[in-house]
């Protein structure tokens, strides 16, 4: 980077003085993003977060309200929060973090008082569906790593709600790699309601000043004969299993190099056989499962390490021994050739050649080259564990993995992740061995080498990784590639996809106006974004404001005209509106709203999200003791897909009839909804068995059984029933149902489970342990913790409720 005599800083009333370095490209991007819903594309490590922060500062200063920044992982959320608290001159307590570690009730209170909320999207999605927060007063919403905004990812739902609910909306999407091609990029923009696109690459002069070119080097690794023997034994079994699938007529391929796309096609053909009630389809599915497990083992032994395949085989053995083990797992570990491969893996006492090559490259960088930091990325946690142990013999190395515990491997807590990154930044150790958790957006410091233990077949992830080097000084990116393995296939896929993405970004930059026109046309037709900037209902933010992009962030003082914005543009404050969340639900009074309570576990479906977007409907999330939805004090609904319904007839932890019996005791008008078609064709269950179950539900339990086509049809039905109950019959919602004659046991369980965070299962466990309600209520925290399933949070909650002054 070119030397300068004096560093200039951005000055703004809400920015900490002499903190944000004044970079022209960041100010230009912020100026564009401030004027409309904008996708900001900027290479990793060049300050996308700074761009969003500048826009947030301007919006809060100019129109008030609050800002919401969403990031996909907890470490990234915490990192953003630390940066915002350091960079902004507002009180730290006004910048709050929302993750799953914060209790829902606490989040609702924090939301009301916060000026800036930084959160994982799943938490905000849950709070929106549950009616705990409103986006009405959010004046700037940032989607970090916005390329995730596709399919059912929470970003898509939150964007829809924001454009629908916000009084003065502005969206910024940020990504170094927004998609593999133009269509992917347009999809992200349409899903998030973005109508402007601004792209800067290393080729731009303003950006080039802060970057160095990073060339990717490929190191080809030959495999020893012992590893090839293990692989060939597994491939022989794959060929045999594919021959069995060929005999079923679902494939012609028997080569172990079969692609994932072909395997997906085989699965689709087998599903057709099952749908046609062909019993061979189930046998074929089991064989298909074997092939998938074997392919994973081959991939591990070829491209990862023998240690990782040893651990994989051990998990397969444990799975085969467990109760309810699948036939695929049992056949796999019993297969002679697989057993031989297991024996060879266990007797192989050499390291995978990638291990020794990694050590050589690190020695060159940290020793001979005088480097200070290296990151090694690997796809497998098993490999990360083994590699960290191996490298620690020669270097100060630490692992960086996700939070989930896996068999034989403890995850890292959010605190541990943060402490590890802080120590790496501070130079306390020199080698970070990381799985994919560190790929996206984490501010890992400049490093001298990024080593890919294997090629990455996804352009987005490859670009994210390369962005960890070449920021302030020259660095190297090296990819290890095992010859004649899947590594080579991934190499070519990666090269092709990266090239496509780079070409598309350059094209996107060159035809930004045309793309924006295409986005404008598309967004105009999206009813989901009614009321958003650029929609049919009103002018866009750009049309309303049209202020020059640089005046707000001048080198001296901010624009004197910044305070002269028409007050009608700003969102209504709490003092302006007596209805609070009313604007978010179409302006109806609370008394007119139809309330639907959904069980927390129903968030796996789209029903609760769908209902929460409907005018006149208010959703609430609870951990329901019975049923999936409560529509009044007498109507509860148990929802079953056709597959779920048939599962309850053929086994499971709890039969449908037990669930319905519980629901009937609490609600006088219980309903079972069976969702989907092909009730009599999907499984090999005799039609009369199904008819008998339906008859029993209606006759023996007095339950209404209703059929729906899909999740949308179910949502429509729930809304109609809730409206009839609450608007027409004037009944209220009660998650405990009507008062009914409960047994003494049920009344005791009811009393204990009424404490927040105590569900029916925990209530029964507590009562079985202590023997009475009184004993539960007088138990100490230490005694409560002895009960299975009761943790710190639950124990503290019980003591708080029982012991606090009223």
MILONU-493238 format. One line per field, with one value per residue (C-alpha): residue number from 1; residue in one letter; x, y, z. Coordinates in steps of 0.5 Angstrom, whole numbers. Layout:
num	NUM	... .
residu	a	... .
x	X	... .
y	Y	... .
z	Z	... .
END
This chain:
num	1	2	3	4	5	6	7	8	9	10	11	12	13	14	15	16	17	18	19	20	21	22	23	24	25	26	27	28	29	30	31	32	33	34	35	36	37	38	39	40	41	42	43	44	45	46	47	48	49	50	51	52	53	54	55	56	57	58	59	60	61	62	63	64	65	66	67	68	69	70	71	72	73	74	75	76	77	78	79	80	81	82	83	84	85	86	87	88	89	90	91	92	93	94	95	96	97	98	99	100	101	102	103	104	105	106	107	108	109	110	111	112	113	114	115	116	117	118	119	120	121	122	123	124	125	126	127	128	129	130	131	132	133	134	135	136	137	138	139	140	141	142	143	144	145	146	147	148	149	150	151	152	153	154	155	156	157	158	159	160	161	162	163	164	165	166	167	168	169	170	171	172	173	174	175	176	177	178	179	180	181	182	183	184	185	186	187	188	189	190	191	192	193	194	195	196	197	198	199	200	201	202	203	204	205	206	207	208	209	210	211	212	213	214	215	216	217	218	219	220	221	222	223	224	225	226	227	228	229	230	231	232	233	234	235	236	237	238	239	240	241	242	243	244	245	246	247	248	249	250	251	252	253	254	255	256	257	258	259	260	261	262	263	264	265	266	267	268	269	270	271	272	273	274	275	276	277	278	279	280	281	282	283	284	285	286	287	288	289	290	291	292	293	294	295	296	297	298	299	300	301	302	303	304	305	306	307	308	309	310	311	312	313	314	315	316	317	318	319	320	321	322	323	324	325	326	327	328	329	330	331	332	333	334	335	336	337	338	339	340	341	342	343	344	345	346	347	348	349	350	351	352	353	354	355	356	357	358	359	360	361	362	363	364	365	366	367	368	369	370	371	372	373	374	375	376	377	378	379	380	381	382	383	384	385	386	387	388	389	390	391	392	393	394	395	396	397	398	399	400	401	402	403	404	405	406	407	408	409	410	411	412	413	414	415	416	417	418	419	420	421	422	423	424	425	426	427	428	429	430	431	432	433	434	435	436	437	438	439	440	441	442	443	444	445	446	447	448	449	450	451	452	453	454	455	456	457	458	459	460	461	462	463	464	465	466	467	468	469	470	471	472	473	474	475	476	477	478	479	480	481	482	483	484	485	486	487	488	489	490	491	492	493	494	495	496	497	498	499	500	501	502	503	504	505	506	507	508	509	510	511	512	513	514	515	516	517	518	519	520	521	522	523	524	525	526	527	528	529	530	531	532	533	534	535	536	537	538	539	540	541	542	543	544	545	546	547	548	549	550	551	552	553	554	555	556	557	558	559	560	561	562	563	564	565	566	567	568	569	570	571	572	573	574	575	576	577	578	579	580	581	582	583	584	585	586	587	588	589	590	591	592	593	594	595	596	597	598	599	600	601	602	603	604	605	606	607	608	609	610	611	612	613	614	615	616	617	618	619	620	621	622	623	624	625	626	627	628	629	630	631	632	633	634	635	636	637	638	639	640	641	642	643	644	645	646	647	648	649	650	651	652	653	654	655	656	657	658	659	660	661	662	663	664	665	666	667	668	669	670	671	672	673	674	675	676	677	678	679	680	681	682	683	684	685	686	687	688	689	690	691	692	693	694	695	696	697	698	699	700	701	702	703	704	705	706	707	708	709	710	711	712	713	714	715	716	717	718	719	720	721	722	723	724	725	726	727	728	729	730	731	732	733	734	735	736	737	738	739	740	741	742	743	744	745	746	747	748	749	750	751	752	753	754	755	756	757	758	759	760	761	762	763	764	765	766	767	768	769	770	771	772	773	774	775	776	777	778	779	780	781	782	783	784	785	786	787	788	789	790	791	792	793	794	795	796	797	798	799	800	801	802	803	804	805	806 .
residu	x	x	x	x	x	x	x	x	x	x	x	x	x	x	x	x	x	x	x	x	x	x	x	x	x	x	x	x	x	x	x	x	x	x	x	x	x	x	x	x	x	x	x	x	x	x	x	x	x	x	x	x	x	x	x	x	x	x	x	x	x	x	x	x	x	x	x	x	x	x	x	x	x	x	x	x	x	x	x	x	x	x	x	x	x	x	x	x	x	x	x	x	x	x	x	x	x	x	x	x	x	x	x	x	x	x	x	x	x	x	x	x	x	x	x	x	x	x	x	x	x	x	x	x	x	x	x	x	x	x	x	x	x	x	x	x	x	x	x	x	x	x	x	x	x	x	x	x	x	x	x	x	x	x	x	x	x	x	x	x	x	x	x	x	x	x	x	x	x	x	x	x	x	x	x	x	x	x	x	x	x	x	x	x	x	x	x	x	x	x	x	x	x	x	x	x	x	x	x	x	x	x	x	x	x	x	x	x	x	x	x	x	x	x	x	x	x	x	x	x	x	x	x	x	x	x	x	x	x	x	x	x	x	x	x	x	x	x	x	x	x	x	x	x	x	x	x	x	x	x	x	x	x	x	x	x	x	x	x	x	x	x	x	x	x	x	x	x	x	x	x	x	x	x	x	x	x	x	x	x	x	x	x	x	x	x	x	x	x	x	x	x	x	x	x	x	x	x	x	x	x	x	x	x	x	x	x	x	x	x	x	x	x	x	x	x	x	x	x	x	x	x	x	x	x	x	x	x	x	x	x	x	x	x	x	x	x	x	x	x	x	x	x	x	x	x	x	x	x	x	x	x	x	x	x	x	x	x	x	x	x	x	x	x	x	x	x	x	x	x	x	x	x	x	x	x	x	x	x	x	x	x	x	x	x	x	x	x	x	x	x	x	x	x	x	x	x	x	x	x	x	x	x	x	x	x	x	x	x	x	x	x	x	x	x	x	x	x	x	x	x	x	x	x	x	x	x	x	x	x	x	x	x	x	x	x	x	x	x	x	x	x	x	x	x	x	x	x	x	x	x	x	x	x	x	x	x	x	x	x	x	x	x	x	x	x	x	x	x	x	x	x	x	x	x	x	x	x	x	x	x	x	x	x	x	x	x	x	x	x	x	x	x	x	x	x	x	x	x	x	x	x	x	x	x	x	x	x	x	x	x	x	x	x	x	x	x	x	x	x	x	x	x	x	x	x	x	x	x	x	x	x	x	x	x	x	x	x	x	x	x	x	x	x	x	x	x	x	x	x	x	x	x	x	x	x	x	x	x	x	x	x	x	x	x	x	x	x	x	x	x	x	x	x	x	x	x	x	x	x	x	x	x	x	x	x	x	x	x	x	x	x	x	x	x	x	x	x	x	x	x	x	x	x	x	x	x	x	x	x	x	x	x	x	x	x	x	x	x	x	x	x	x	x	x	x	x	x	x	x	x	x	x	x	x	x	x	x	x	x	x	x	x	x	x	x	x	x	x	x	x	x	x	x	x	x	x	x	x	x	x	x	x	x	x	x	x	x	x	x	x	x	x	x	x	x	x	x	x	x	x	x	x	x	x	x	x	x	x	x	x	x	x	x	x	x	x	x	x	x	x	x	x	x	x	x	x	x	x	x	x	x	x	x	x	x	x	x	x	x	x	x	x	x	x	x	x	x	x	x	x	x	x	x	x	x	x	x	x	x	x	x	x	x	x	x	x	x	x	x	x	x	x	x	x	x	x	x	x	x	x	x	x	x	x	x	x	x	x	x	x	x	x	x	x	x	x	x	x	x	x	x	x	x	x	x	x	x	x	x	x	x	x	x	x	x	x	x	x	x	x	x	x	x	x	x .
x	0	3	5	2	4	-2	-8	-15	-21	-28	-32	-39	-43	-44	-37	-32	-26	-20	-23	-25	-20	-22	-22	-25	-28	-32	-35	-37	-40	-44	-46	-50	-52	-55	-60	-63	-64	-57	-52	-45	-40	-33	-27	-26	-22	-23	-29	-36	-38	-35	-39	-45	-43	-43	-50	-52	-49	-52	-59	-59	-57	-62	-68	-67	-71	-66	-61	-61	-55	-56	-50	-50	-46	-45	-37	-39	-44	-40	-34	-39	-42	-35	-33	-39	-38	-31	-33	-39	-40	-47	-47	-45	-51	-55	-52	-54	-53	-58	-56	-60	-56	-60	-67	-73	-76	-70	-69	-76	-74	-67	-70	-75	-69	-63	-61	-57	-59	-54	-56	-56	-62	-65	-66	-70	-74	-76	-78	-82	-86	-87	-89	-84	-81	-83	-79	-83	-78	-72	-69	-63	-63	-56	-55	-48	-46	-52	-51	-54	-61	-64	-69	-72	-66	-68	-66	-71	-77	-74	-73	-80	-83	-78	-81	-88	-87	-82	-84	-78	-74	-67	-63	-56	-54	-46	-42	-35	-38	-46	-47	-44	-47	-52	-58	-56	-54	-61	-64	-61	-63	-70	-71	-68	-71	-65	-66	-59	-52	-45	-39	-32	-26	-19	-18	-21	-16	-18	-19	-12	-8	-10	-9	-4	-5	-5	-3	-6	-1	-3	1	0	1	2	-1	2	0	-3	-8	-9	-11	-16	-19	-19	-23	-28	-29	-30	-36	-39	-39	-42	-48	-49	-49	-55	-58	-57	-61	-67	-67	-65	-58	-54	-47	-43	-37	-35	-33	-41	-42	-47	-52	-52	-54	-59	-62	-62	-65	-71	-72	-72	-77	-82	-82	-84	-89	-92	-92	-86	-83	-76	-76	-75	-69	-66	-66	-62	-57	-57	-55	-49	-46	-47	-43	-38	-37	-36	-30	-27	-27	-24	-18	-16	-17	-16	-13	-13	-14	-21	-23	-21	-26	-31	-31	-31	-38	-41	-39	-43	-49	-49	-49	-54	-62	-66	-60	-61	-60	-55	-51	-51	-49	-44	-40	-41	-38	-32	-28	-30	-28	-21	-21	-22	-17	-12	-14	-12	-6	-3	2	4	1	-3	3	-1	1	8	7	3	9	14	10	9	17	18	13	14	22	26	21	20	13	8	2	-1	-9	-10	-17	-20	-27	-27	-27	-23	-18	-17	-17	-11	-8	-7	-4	1	3	3	9	13	9	4	-2	-9	-16	-22	-28	-36	-40	-44	-41	-39	-38	-31	-30	-32	-34	-32	-37	-38	-33	-28	-28	-27	-21	-18	-19	-17	-10	-9	-9	-5	0	0	0	2	-2	-10	-13	-20	-26	-31	-33	-28	-29	-35	-33	-29	-24	-18	-12	-7	-3	3	0	-7	-7	-13	-12	-16	-20	-26	-31	-36	-33	-36	-32	-26	-26	-28	-22	-17	-19	-16	-9	-7	-10	-4	2	4	1	1	-5	-3	-8	-6	-9	-8	-7	-12	-17	-24	-19	-17	-25	-26	-20	-23	-30	-27	-23	-29	-34	-29	-28	-35	-36	-30	-33	-40	-38	-34	-40	-45	-40	-40	-48	-50	-55	-58	-58	-62	-67	-68	-69	-73	-78	-78	-79	-85	-88	-87	-93	-89	-85	-91	-90	-82	-78	-78	-85	-91	-94	-89	-83	-76	-71	-67	-73	-75	-68	-63	-57	-50	-46	-40	-43	-45	-38	-33	-26	-28	-36	-42	-47	-50	-57	-57	-62	-66	-70	-77	-80	-85	-80	-78	-81	-87	-84	-87	-90	-93	-96	-101	-101	-94	-94	-100	-97	-94	-100	-104	-106	-112	-113	-110	-118	-119	-113	-114	-108	-105	-101	-95	-91	-84	-82	-87	-82	-79	-85	-86	-93	-92	-88	-93	-99	-94	-94	-102	-106	-110	-106	-102	-97	-94	-89	-90	-87	-94	-96	-101	-102	-98	-103	-108	-113	-118	-119	-123	-119	-112	-109	-104	-101	-98	-96	-98	-91	-91	-98	-96	-90	-94	-98	-92	-88	-85	-83	-90	-96	-101	-107	-103	-102	-109	-111	-107	-110	-117	-117	-115	-119	-126	-125	-119	-117	-112	-110	-107	-102	-101	-103	-102	-104	-106	-100	-94	-92	-93	-99	-105	-111	-116	-110	-111	-118	-118	-114	-118	-124	-121	-119	-126	-131	-126	-123	-128	-123	-124	-120	-118	-114	-110	-106	-99	-97	-100	-107	-106	-104	-110	-115	-112	-113	-120	-122	-118	-122	-129	-127	-124	-128	-135	-135	-132	-127	-120	-114	-112	-105	-108	-115	-121	-122	-123	-123	-116	-113	-109	-103	-105	-106	-99	-96	-100	-98	-90	-90	-93	-87	-83	-78	-81	-85	-89	-83	-79	-85	-86	-78	-78	-84	-82	-75	-78	-85	-89	-90	-88	-82	-80	-82	-77	-72	-65	-61	-56	-62	-66	-59	-59	-66	-64	-66	-65	-60	-57	-62	-68	-66	-65	-72	-75	-71	-73	-80	-81	-76	-77	-82	-89 .
y	0	7	11	17	23	23	19	22	20	20	25	25	26	19	16	16	21	19	12	10	11	16	11	14	7	6	13	12	5	8	14	9	5	11	13	6	-1	-3	-10	-8	-12	-11	-16	-20	-16	-9	-6	-8	-7	0	1	-1	3	9	8	6	13	17	14	14	21	23	20	16	10	4	-1	-8	-12	-19	-24	-32	-34	-32	-31	-26	-23	-21	-19	-14	-12	-10	-6	-2	-1	2	6	9	15	12	8	1	-1	2	-4	-10	-17	-22	-30	-36	-35	-29	-31	-30	-25	-22	-20	-17	-12	-11	-10	-4	0	-1	3	-2	-9	-14	-21	-28	-29	-35	-31	-25	-30	-33	-27	-24	-30	-30	-23	-21	-15	-11	-8	-2	3	0	5	1	-7	-10	-17	-19	-25	-24	-29	-33	-30	-36	-41	-42	-39	-34	-28	-28	-28	-23	-18	-20	-18	-11	-9	-10	-7	-2	5	8	2	2	-5	-6	-13	-14	-20	-21	-27	-26	-31	-36	-33	-27	-31	-33	-25	-23	-28	-26	-18	-20	-24	-19	-13	-10	-5	-2	-6	-3	-7	-5	-10	-10	-7	-1	4	7	-1	-3	2	-3	-10	-14	-19	-26	-32	-39	-44	-52	-57	-64	-70	-77	-82	-88	-96	-97	-91	-93	-101	-98	-94	-99	-104	-99	-98	-105	-105	-99	-102	-108	-104	-100	-106	-108	-101	-103	-109	-105	-101	-94	-93	-96	-93	-98	-94	-92	-85	-84	-76	-74	-71	-78	-81	-76	-78	-85	-83	-80	-86	-90	-85	-86	-94	-92	-88	-93	-98	-102	-106	-106	-98	-99	-104	-100	-94	-98	-100	-92	-90	-95	-92	-85	-88	-91	-85	-81	-86	-86	-78	-78	-83	-80	-73	-72	-77	-84	-82	-79	-85	-89	-84	-85	-93	-92	-88	-93	-99	-95	-94	-101	-103	-98	-100	-98	-98	-98	-104	-100	-99	-106	-109	-104	-106	-113	-113	-117	-112	-106	-110	-111	-103	-102	-107	-103	-96	-99	-102	-96	-92	-87	-80	-78	-75	-68	-68	-68	-63	-58	-58	-57	-51	-48	-49	-45	-39	-39	-41	-39	-34	-30	-30	-30	-33	-38	-41	-48	-49	-56	-59	-65	-63	-70	-68	-61	-65	-69	-64	-59	-65	-66	-59	-58	-62	-57	-50	-47	-49	-49	-51	-47	-51	-50	-50	-57	-63	-69	-76	-76	-68	-63	-56	-49	-45	-38	-35	-40	-38	-31	-32	-36	-31	-25	-29	-30	-23	-21	-26	-31	-37	-38	-43	-43	-50	-48	-52	-48	-44	-38	-37	-32	-25	-26	-21	-26	-22	-21	-28	-30	-36	-39	-47	-50	-58	-59	-56	-52	-54	-48	-41	-37	-41	-41	-33	-32	-36	-33	-26	-28	-26	-21	-15	-11	-15	-20	-27	-34	-38	-46	-51	-59	-63	-71	-74	-78	-77	-73	-67	-66	-66	-61	-57	-56	-55	-49	-46	-46	-43	-38	-36	-35	-31	-26	-26	-24	-19	-15	-16	-14	-8	-6	-6	-4	0	-5	-10	-5	-4	-11	-11	-5	-9	-15	-12	-8	-14	-17	-17	-19	-12	-8	-1	-2	3	2	-1	1	4	10	13	10	12	15	19	22	24	24	27	27	21	24	30	27	24	30	31	37	37	34	37	43	41	34	36	40	33	33	30	27	22	19	13	14	15	11	18	19	12	9	3	0	-6	-4	-1	-8	-12	-7	-2	-6	-5	-11	-13	-14	-19	-26	-30	-36	-40	-44	-49	-47	-54	-52	-47	-53	-51	-45	-45	-40	-35	-35	-33	-28	-24	-24	-18	-18	-25	-24	-31	-33	-38	-42	-49	-53	-58	-61	-60	-56	-50	-47	-43	-41	-44	-50	-51	-54	-57	-63	-63	-69	-69	-76	-79	-77	-80	-86	-86	-86	-92	-96	-94	-88	-86	-83	-86	-81	-84	-82	-75	-74	-77	-71	-66	-68	-68	-60	-58	-60	-59	-62	-63	-67	-64	-69	-65	-68	-73	-80	-82	-89	-90	-87	-93	-100	-100	-103	-98	-101	-100	-93	-92	-96	-90	-85	-88	-89	-82	-79	-84	-86	-79	-75	-71	-68	-70	-65	-66	-60	-60	-57	-52	-46	-50	-51	-44	-42	-47	-45	-38	-39	-43	-38	-33	-36	-38	-31	-26	-30	-34	-29	-34	-32	-36	-41	-45	-49	-50	-50	-52	-59	-65	-67	-72	-70	-72	-68	-62	-63	-63	-57	-53	-54	-53	-47	-44	-41	-45	-52	-56	-62	-67	-63	-62	-70	-71	-66	-69	-76	-74	-70	-73	-67	-60	-57	-61	-58	-51	-51	-55	-52	-50	-56	-61	-58	-59	-67	-68	-71	-65	-59	-55	-48	-44	-48	-48	-41	-40	-44	-41	-34	-35	-39	-34	-27	-22	-21 .
z	0	-2	4	6	11	15	15	14	18	17	21	23	30	31	30	35	33	29	28	21	16	10	4	-2	-4	2	2	-5	-3	3	-1	-6	-1	3	-2	-4	-3	-5	-6	-4	-7	-4	-4	3	8	5	10	8	15	15	9	13	19	15	13	20	23	17	18	26	25	20	21	28	29	30	26	25	23	21	21	20	26	33	32	27	31	37	32	29	36	38	32	33	40	38	32	34	40	42	49	49	52	46	42	44	41	40	39	42	48	50	53	49	54	55	48	47	53	50	43	45	49	44	38	34	34	32	31	28	23	26	33	29	25	31	35	29	28	36	36	41	36	31	25	24	27	24	19	17	16	14	11	12	7	4	-1	4	2	-2	-1	6	9	15	11	6	11	15	8	7	14	14	7	9	16	17	16	13	10	8	6	5	3	3	0	-3	-7	-8	-13	-18	-24	-26	-24	-17	-16	-19	-14	-8	-10	-11	-5	0	-4	-7	-13	-13	-15	-13	-15	-13	-15	-14	-21	-18	-17	-10	-8	-11	-6	-1	-4	-6	-12	-9	-13	-12	-12	-13	-10	-12	-7	-9	-5	-2	-4	3	2	-5	-3	2	-3	-8	-3	-1	-9	-10	-5	-9	-15	-12	-9	-16	-20	-15	-16	-24	-23	-21	-27	-24	-26	-32	-28	-24	-24	-17	-19	-20	-19	-14	-19	-22	-15	-14	-20	-17	-11	-15	-19	-12	-9	-16	-14	-7	-9	-14	-8	-11	-5	-9	-8	0	-1	-7	-2	3	-2	-4	3	3	-3	0	6	2	-2	4	7	0	0	7	6	-1	1	9	13	15	22	19	16	22	26	21	21	29	28	23	28	34	29	27	34	37	38	31	27	20	15	11	17	19	12	11	17	16	9	8	4	8	14	11	9	17	19	14	16	24	22	18	22	17	16	10	6	6	13	12	6	11	16	10	8	15	16	10	12	19	19	13	11	17	17	23	22	18	17	15	13	12	11	16	24	25	20	24	30	28	24	30	34	29	28	35	35	31	32	37	33	36	33	31	30	31	37	36	40	35	37	40	39	43	40	42	46	43	48	47	39	41	46	40	35	40	42	34	33	39	36	42	37	30	27	26	24	22	19	15	21	20	12	12	14	21	22	22	22	16	15	11	8	7	6	3	6	0	-6	-5	-10	-9	-11	-6	0	-4	-5	2	4	0	2	9	6	1	5	8	6	0	2	-1	-2	-3	-4	-3	-9	-8	-15	-18	-13	-12	-10	-18	-20	-14	-17	-24	-21	-17	-22	-27	-22	-19	-26	-28	-21	-23	-30	-27	-22	-28	-32	-27	-25	-33	-34	-27	-30	-34	-28	-24	-29	-29	-21	-21	-26	-22	-15	-18	-19	-12	-8	-2	-2	-2	1	0	-3	-10	-10	-13	-7	-6	-9	-7	-2	-8	-11	-4	-2	-8	-4	-6	-4	-1	3	9	10	9	11	16	18	16	11	15	11	14	20	15	12	12	19	15	12	19	22	28	34	41	42	35	36	41	38	38	33	30	23	23	22	17	22	26	33	38	39	32	31	31	35	33	38	35	38	38	34	28	26	22	17	14	17	23	18	13	18	21	15	14	16	22	24	30	32	38	40	46	48	48	52	47	40	35	34	39	36	42	49	46	39	39	32	32	25	21	14	11	12	20	20	17	22	28	26	25	31	34	41	42	38	35	40	46	43	41	48	52	47	48	56	55	49	48	40	38	31	27	20	16	10	3	-2	-3	4	2	-3	0	5	5	10	8	7	12	17	15	15	22	25	22	25	32	32	30	34	40	41	38	34	27	22	16	10	7	1	3	8	5	5	12	14	10	14	21	20	18	24	29	25	27	34	36	31	30	37	41	44	47	46	52	51	57	54	58	65	65	70	71	75	81	77	72	76	80	73	71	77	76	68	69	71	64	61	65	60	61	61	66	70	71	72	78	81	80	83	89	90	91	88	95	95	88	90	96	93	93	86	88	89	83	78	80	76	69	64	69	68	70	67	69	76	76	74	79	84	82	81	88	92	89	93	89 .
END
